[in-house]
């Protein structure tokens, strides 16, 4: 989509659908959920997506804090100045910015203080290796400790097996997401999934740290 010049249209479609789904979740009684979208066009010279996000939030009467934008680490490194400007505008809307696929480019660390970053997502490669590789476990713990020292929460992505979850609990990772908790599902199925958890009838929701009270499904 980036190579064909269609990425901004795709990003706008994702935001339109996501904010509409958040409105429907509100109507179903889930008024405190946040939703995340991985946006690839923020590094464009004049990204239309920022204005589109503001318009869609206003249209559905949603506060910016309900939305989380994830930006891939390598995109930030290639276009740091543009990324800083775009993420600053999103922060003004109250939208949280998370770095996705973190850990593949160590140079990001020296720039993290110039971006309005709300959190970090550990690359799934490190999570995948938790069960088999000592080095991946060490990296996952090092990223988690570093982020906590910077007062940033951490999400581990790609969690598929119970031993991975247990290790993440042991190193005090804040959140986890992956097939261990749930597979992709339509909105109607998600609402049913959340209602089961509200009633305590689903063991798919696991608290990693008591102070967070939640895990990203």
C-alpha positions in Angstrom: 0.0 0.0 0.0 2.9 2.4 0.7 4.5 1.6 -2.6 1.3 2.1 -4.6 0.5 5.4 -2.8 -2.7 4.1 -1.2 -1.5 3.9 2.4 -3.2 7.2 3.5 -6.5 6.0 2.2 -6.0 2.7 4.0 -5.1 4.4 7.2 -8.2 6.6 7.0 -10.4 3.6 6.4 -8.9 1.9 9.5 -9.5 5.0 11.7 -13.1 5.4 10.4 -13.9 1.8 11.2 -12.1 1.8 14.5 -13.8 4.9 15.8 -17.2 3.6 14.6 -16.6 0.4 16.5 -15.6 2.3 19.6 -18.9 4.2 19.4 -20.8 0.8 19.2 -18.8 -0.5 22.2 -19.9 2.6 24.1 -23.5 1.8 23.2 -22.9 -1.7 24.5 -21.8 -0.3 27.9 -18.0 -0.5 27.4 -17.2 3.2 27.8 -13.6 2.9 29.1 -12.0 0.7 26.4 -9.1 2.0 24.4 -8.6 0.9 20.8 -5.3 0.8 18.9 -4.4 1.2 15.3 -1.0 0.8 13.6 -0.7 3.8 11.2 1.9 3.9 8.5 1.4 7.3 7.0 2.5 9.6 9.9 5.9 10.1 8.4 4.5 11.7 5.2 5.4 15.3 4.7 1.8 16.5 5.3 -0.1 13.5 6.7 -3.8 13.8 6.1 -4.4 11.2 8.7 -4.1 13.6 11.7 -7.0 15.8 10.5 -9.0 12.7 9.7 -8.4 11.3 13.3 -9.6 14.6 14.8 -12.7 14.7 12.6 -13.7 11.1 13.4 -13.2 11.5 17.1 -15.4 14.6 17.0 -18.0 12.9 14.8 -18.4 10.0 17.2 -18.1 12.2 20.3 -15.0 10.3 21.5 -12.2 11.8 23.6 -8.7 11.3 22.1 -7.6 9.3 25.1 -9.8 6.4 23.8 -7.5 6.0 20.8 -4.0 4.6 20.7 -1.8 5.0 17.6 1.1 2.6 17.1 4.1 3.6 15.0 6.6 1.1 13.8 10.1 1.7 15.2 11.8 1.7 11.8 9.5 4.3 10.4 10.3 6.6 13.3 14.0 6.2 12.7 13.8 6.9 9.0 11.7 10.0 9.4 12.4 11.2 13.0 11.7 15.0 12.4 8.4 14.3 10.6 7.4 11.7 13.2 8.1 14.1 16.1 5.9 16.7 14.5 3.0 14.3 13.7 3.0 12.6 17.0 3.1 16.0 18.8 -0.1 17.0 17.0 -1.7 13.7 18.0 -0.7 14.2 21.6 -2.4 17.6 21.5 -5.6 15.7 20.7 -5.1 13.4 23.7 -4.2 10.4 21.5 -1.6 8.1 23.0 1.5 7.2 20.9 3.1 3.8 21.2 6.2 2.5 19.5 5.5 -0.8 17.8 8.1 -3.6 17.2 10.5 -2.1 19.7 13.9 -3.7 20.1 15.1 -4.1 16.5 16.9 -0.7 16.4 18.7 0.3 19.5 19.4 3.8 18.2 15.7 4.6 19.0 16.7 4.9 22.6 18.6 8.2 22.2 15.5 9.8 20.5 12.8 8.6 22.8 12.8 11.7 24.9 12.0 14.0 21.9 8.8 12.0 21.1 5.6 12.1 23.1 5.7 8.4 23.7 3.1 6.7 26.0 4.4 3.2 25.8 6.4 0.5 24.1 5.5 -2.8 22.4 8.2 -5.5 22.6 8.8 -7.1 19.2 7.2 -10.5 18.8 10.5 -12.0 17.8 11.7 -11.6 21.4 8.5 -13.0 22.8 8.6 -15.9 20.5 12.0 -16.8 21.7 11.2 -16.6 25.4 10.4 -20.4 25.5 13.6 -21.4 23.8 16.3 -18.8 23.9 18.1 -17.3 26.9 19.2 -14.2 24.9 15.6 -13.4 24.0 14.5 -13.6 27.6 17.3 -11.3 28.6 16.4 -8.7 26.0 12.7 -8.9 27.0 13.6 -8.2 30.6 16.1 -5.5 29.7 13.5 -3.6 27.6 10.9 -4.0 30.3 13.2 -2.7 33.0 14.4 0.2 30.9 10.9 1.3 30.1 9.8 1.1 33.7 12.8 3.3 34.6 11.4 5.8 32.1 7.9 5.5 33.5 6.6 3.9 30.3 4.3 0.8 30.3 5.2 -2.2 28.2 3.2 -4.5 26.0 4.5 -7.9 24.9 3.0 -8.9 21.5 2.7 -12.3 20.0 2.1 -14.2 23.2 0.8 -17.7 22.2 2.0 -20.1 25.0 1.5 -20.2 28.8 5.3 -20.4 29.5 5.7 -17.1 27.7 3.0 -15.5 29.8 4.5 -16.8 33.0 7.9 -15.4 32.2 6.3 -12.0 31.3 4.6 -12.1 34.7 7.9 -12.8 36.4 9.6 -9.8 34.8 6.7 -7.5 35.6 5.7 -6.8 32.0 2.5 -4.6 32.1 0.4 -6.0 29.3 0.4 -8.9 26.9 -1.5 -9.6 23.6 -1.6 -12.6 21.4 -3.5 -15.7 20.5 -3.2 -17.1 24.0 -6.0 -14.7 24.9 -8.1 -14.5 21.8 -8.1 -14.7 18.0 -9.2 -11.9 15.7 -13.0 -11.7 15.8 -15.9 -9.6 14.5 -17.2 -6.7 16.6 -20.3 -8.6 17.7 -18.2 -11.5 18.9 -15.9 -9.1 20.7 -18.8 -7.6 22.6 -19.9 -11.1 23.7 -16.3 -11.9 24.7 -16.1 -8.8 26.9 -19.5 -9.4 28.5 -18.4 -12.9 29.5 -15.3 -11.5 31.1 -17.4 -8.9 32.9 -19.4 -11.8 34.4 -16.3 -13.7 35.3 -17.2 -16.5 32.9 -14.1 -16.3 30.8 -10.5 -17.1 31.9 -9.0 -15.4 28.9 -8.3 -12.1 30.8 -5.2 -12.4 32.9 -3.8 -9.6 35.1 -0.1 -9.3 34.7 0.4 -6.6 37.3 -2.0 -5.7 40.0 -1.7 -1.9 39.5 -2.8 -2.1 35.9 -5.8 -4.2 36.3 -6.0 -5.2 32.7 -4.4 -7.0 29.9 -4.7 -6.2 26.2 -6.7 -9.1 24.6 
